[in-house]
Amino acid sequence: MAKRGGFPGGMPGNMNNLMKQAQRMQRQMEENQKELETKEFTAAAGGGAVEVTVTGKKEIVKVKLSEEVVDPEDVEMLEDLIVAATNEALRKAEEAGAEVMNKMAGGLGLGGGFPF
């Protein structure tokens, strides 16, 4: 009786190819992650009165304020604008990260099942 698809003599060709593909994808994901971390995402609030820039690592690297928005009588409004601009910049960074992951997942060919 012939052996069918067993592992005793080593991995079958399909499994070996799958492992190589997984390693390649892991390298691509690491490269894409590094590239994403170097990108900057900027968002504004209050009609551009407050501008915040974050990196793909989700670190704030810049806050720009227009002089007219700095009102000692209304600090709360300035705080709200900074929060709004920061959240929007972080959302943009998150979307870019999700887009990279979606592209990588699309390359798996797992939509209708496994390719073997």
C-alpha positions in Angstrom: 0.0 0.0 0.0 1.4 3.4 -1.0 1.9 6.2 1.5 -0.2 9.2 0.9 0.8 12.7 2.0 2.7 11.5 5.1 5.5 13.4 6.9 8.0 10.6 7.7 10.4 11.4 4.9 10.2 15.2 5.3 7.6 17.9 4.6 5.6 17.6 1.4 6.2 20.1 -1.3 3.1 22.1 -0.6 3.9 22.5 3.1 7.5 23.6 2.3 6.3 26.2 -0.2 3.7 27.4 2.4 6.4 27.8 5.0 8.6 29.8 2.5 5.7 32.0 1.6 4.9 32.6 5.3 8.6 33.6 6.0 8.5 36.0 3.0 5.3 37.6 4.2 6.7 38.0 7.7 9.7 39.9 6.2 7.4 42.0 4.1 5.3 42.8 7.1 8.3 43.8 9.1 9.5 46.1 6.3 6.1 47.6 5.9 5.8 48.2 9.6 9.2 50.0 9.7 8.2 52.1 6.7 4.9 53.0 8.4 6.7 54.0 11.6 8.7 56.6 9.7 5.7 58.3 8.1 4.0 61.3 9.7 0.3 62.1 9.8 -1.1 65.6 10.4 -4.6 66.7 11.2 -6.1 70.1 12.0 -9.0 71.3 14.1 -10.7 74.6 14.6 -10.4 75.5 10.9 -6.6 75.0 11.0 -6.0 76.9 14.2 -4.5 73.7 15.8 -2.4 71.3 13.9 -1.0 68.0 15.3 1.5 65.7 13.7 2.0 62.1 14.8 4.2 59.3 13.5 3.2 55.8 12.5 4.5 54.7 15.9 1.7 56.9 17.3 4.0 59.4 18.9 3.2 63.2 18.8 6.1 65.0 17.1 4.6 68.4 16.5 1.8 70.7 17.8 1.2 74.0 15.9 -1.1 76.7 17.3 -2.3 79.8 15.6 -1.9 82.9 17.7 -5.6 83.7 17.6 -6.5 80.4 19.2 -4.3 81.1 22.3 -6.8 82.9 24.5 -6.1 82.9 28.2 -9.8 83.4 28.8 -10.7 80.2 27.0 -8.1 77.6 27.7 -10.7 74.9 27.6 -11.4 75.5 23.9 -7.7 75.2 23.1 -7.5 72.0 25.0 -10.5 70.6 23.1 -9.0 71.5 19.7 -5.7 69.9 20.6 -7.5 66.7 21.6 -9.6 66.7 18.4 -6.6 67.3 16.2 -4.5 64.6 18.0 -7.3 62.0 17.7 -7.8 62.7 14.0 -4.0 62.4 13.4 -3.9 59.1 15.3 -6.9 57.9 13.3 -5.1 58.6 10.1 -2.0 56.7 11.3 -4.3 53.8 12.4 -6.0 53.7 9.0 -2.6 53.6 7.2 -1.6 50.7 9.4 -4.8 48.8 8.7 -4.4 49.5 4.9 -0.9 47.8 5.0 -2.3 44.8 6.9 -5.2 44.5 4.4 -2.8 44.5 1.5 -0.7 41.8 3.2 -3.8 39.7 4.0 -4.9 40.0 0.4 -1.6 38.4 -0.7 -2.4 35.3 1.3 -4.9 34.0 -1.1 -7.1 32.8 1.8 -10.3 34.3 0.5 -12.0 31.1 -0.6 -9.9 28.6 1.3 -6.4 27.4 1.5 -4.4 27.3 -1.8 -3.5 23.6 -1.5 
